[in-house]
Amino acid sequence: MGSTPVCQITAAGIVRPDYAACLGYFQGLYRSIYGQDVYLGADCQDGQFMALLANALHDANGEAVAVYNAFSPATAQGAGLSSVVKINGIRRKSATYSTADVLIVGQVGAEIVSGAARDQSGNLWSLPDSVIIPPAGQITVTATCQTLGAVAAPSGAIDTIATPTLGWQSVGNPIAAAVGLPIETDRQLRQRQALSTALPAQTILEALVGALFAVTGVTRVKAYENDTNLPDGFTGAPGHTLTAVVEGGDVATIASVIAGKKSPGVGTYGDQLQVLTDRAGIPHPIRFFRPARRTIAWYVTLRPKAGYTLDVAAAIQQALAAYTNGIDIGANQQLSSAYPAANLLDDPRAATFEIVGLVAKRADLTSDAYGDIAAAFNEALVCDPSDVNITTVV
């Protein structure tokens, strides 16, 4: 009869008995009661009843395996993965709203309470709960779109006051909005968890980057440090300054994080200015950059094979757009690194086509397409699936 075929935890991990072992166990019990000559084939009622019991035990063992795996970030999924990564001090990123830095112009001292602006597409963008116009007559604050997800707002698109307020004269977004993101997938969360444990912060700069990533709405961060007496040749930052390029997030929160994490006596460099006042009433200017978004257009030439459909073309567009959007701020786009994405690596649909040509270019340039694309220190390369152009040849 043997022991009950349940999961066993060994040095190598959890071991799950197969279905045949469960079925044999119940058949053995049945024969020990009613005799060894009992027929338990699949075509009789007793045999089918044994199969039902075996299937129930086999499924219960499967749930035990799932529970065991839920304690490892490498195998946990869904809510279990969200729970287990908390031990590393990280959490799953929720779906986010698009944000935009808007310039508010008005009469000095005027207060805007629960204000909102409207873009040219009719989307509403909420200002902070209270905005007071400073002596300069203008202030930059972060507006949050009231619609969840990737709502785009090009530079100058947010130009209408949706909640007229005495003293508020105009609104505008000098730079394009940082689009929102969908909820973080299990795969993305596992990658971030592995990176957080493999690369702990060893310097103040790394700790600053980690703190900025923890700000709600922040999607990409790049930080540079110039510890020399001379201006930096790449960023142009003066000596002994910190340069942070942050995509998404609230400007006031970002400035507060930079002020709290940077080394004492180190200045900041950037085109965004936030003045923070310490407990002694001393103002401290904090500067940082918003990334300049540069749209990349892809041109794919492929030879279709059996099974190639429009769904495959859409998958190629999504893959190349995801590759470009995943490139770090200030990092170059290498054409050779894009081929795995274009070829749908590890996707069975990769066998339905053959890449003949692959080139890319900045969408704002009229020159011929080229491969590798260099980015300035504060540039973020972005791509929408609609920017991926696919041509088929025989």
C-alpha positions, 0 to 999 in steps of 0.5 A: 500500500505504501505511504500517502503520495504527498509532496516532500520537501528535500534539499533540492526543493519540493517534490510532487508525486505524479498522478500515476502514484496517486492513482496507484495509492487509492487502488491499493487501498481499495484492493486491500479492503475488497480483495486483490481480484477487484477490477478497477479499470477506467471503464467501470464505476469503481475505477472512475471513482478511484480516478476522481480521488487520485485527481483530487490528491494530485491537485492538492499536491499542486497547490502545495507546490504553488504555496512553496513557490510563493515564498521565492521571488523567482517563482512567486506570482501575482499577489504572492510576488508583491508580498515577498519582495517587500522584504527587499524594501520594494513594491510593485509599481501600480498603474500611474497617471501622466504628469506634466510640469506646468508654468502657472502665471498670475498675480503675486499672492493669489492662491489656486485651490484644487485648480485644474487645467485642460489640454487641447484634447480635452483632458483635465490635469489637476494641480496640487491642492493649493498653489500660491503665486510667489513674488516672481509672478510665476511658479512651476508645479506638477499637474496630474492627469485625471485619466489613468494611463498613457495620456500624452501632452506635447509641449504647449498642449496644456494651455487652458484654465479649467477652473478660473480663479481670481489672480490666475492668468495663464497656464502652459507646459514648456515640456511634454508630459511624462506619460503614465504606465500600466501596472508592473508585470510579474516579469518586470518586478522580478527583474527589479527585485534581482537588480535591487539585491545584486547591486546594493547602493555603495555610494551616495549617488546610488542611494539618491537614484534609488530614492528617486525611483521610489517617488510615485510616478517616476519612471526613469532616472539618470544621475551624474556627479562632477567631483572635479573643479572643471565643468563636465565635458559631457553634461556641462555641469559646473565643478562639484555639482550633482546632475539628476535627470528625472522622468515623471514624479512631482517636482517638489517631491523630487527636489526634496529627495535630492536635497535630503540625499545629496552630499553636503556642500554639493550644488545641483545643476539643471533647468528645473528650479525648486527653492526649498526652505530649511528650518532656519528659514534659509532658502536652498535652490535645488535644480534638476533636469526633465528628460528631453523626449526624442521620438525614434522611428523604426523601419523594418523590412521582412520576408513573411513565411507561413503563419505570418499575420497582422498580429505578428506585425503588431507584436514586432511593433510592440517589441521594438517600441518596448526596447526603445522605451527601456533604454536608460536616459542618456544611453545610446540605442545600439542597432545590434541590440534591437535584433532580438526584439525585432525577431521576437526572441523566444516567441514561436511566431519568430518562425513566421518571418525573416528580417531582411533590413532594420534601421532607425532614425530620430523622427524629428530629423529628415536625414536618411535612416541610420542604425545606432543613435546617440543620445545627449545626457538628458535625452530619453529615447521614446517610441510608440508602436505606431512609429514602427514601420513594417514593409514586406518583400517577397 
